[in-house]
Amino acid sequence: AQSVTQLGSHVSVSEGALVLLRCNYSSSVPPYLFWYVQYPNQGLQLLLKYTTGATLVKGINGFEAEFKKSETSFHLTNPSAHMSDAAEYFCAVSSNTNAGKSTFGDGTTLTVKP
Amino acid sequence: DTEVTQTPKHLVMGMTNKKSLKCEQHMGHRAMYWYKQKAKKPPELMFVYSYEKLSINESVPSRFSPECPNSSLLNLHLHALQPEDSALYLCASSQEVTASTGELFFGEGSRLTVL
């Protein structure tokens, strides 16, 4: 069984400020973890992923996330928000025994203020 | 540019109509998916095809009928839909269902309105 909890359905930051989007997961087997971004009227796009190896993973547009097994977390950060980062962000979990059924969190809407 | 192409981008249909949504990928992926997404909600899995065979049906009503003619194409046939079926329908693909990281490649979606 697997599940994802995204803390905070809405996050608002000023342009240039740190972005922190929280994701906690539950999985009975080693997880694969993903962050997807969805811009208005578009599909989901992969930002970054953790499968094995280095626990700090870097993605597109300056985003990175750290897999912390002890905390069952995979929080997404960006040191400097841009207006173009405003979007819906989804954390997702899957595993090699259940790769056909990714479980998504409820999403976090990121607003960037000028 | 997305490597998963969905058509049409917008579709309006009456409850008695029959229509189809189409999806195409040329990444050599052997798994293809249909998701339904309501506004401000995460995608909900509907169907999974693995090597052109239906492997997962998430108890979707029979008014939705998937079809996978070949490894690159995925269709979703729609008939006698209800207004509550109005949503964004997303197609996705991945390398395989098993022995895979599960990374999904999404199309831009087909926005369906049922009148």
Interface residues (C-beta under 8 A of the other chain):
Chain A: Y32 F34 Y36 N41 Q42 G43 L44 Q45 L46 K49 T51 E88 F90 A92 S94 S95 N96 T97 N98 A99 G100 K101 S102 F104 G105 D106 G107 T109
Chain B: T2 V4 Q6 A31 Y33 K40 K41 P42 P43 L45 V48 S50 S55 I56 L90 A92 S94 E96 V97 T98 A99 S100 T101 G102 E103 L104 F105 F106 G107 E108 G109 R111
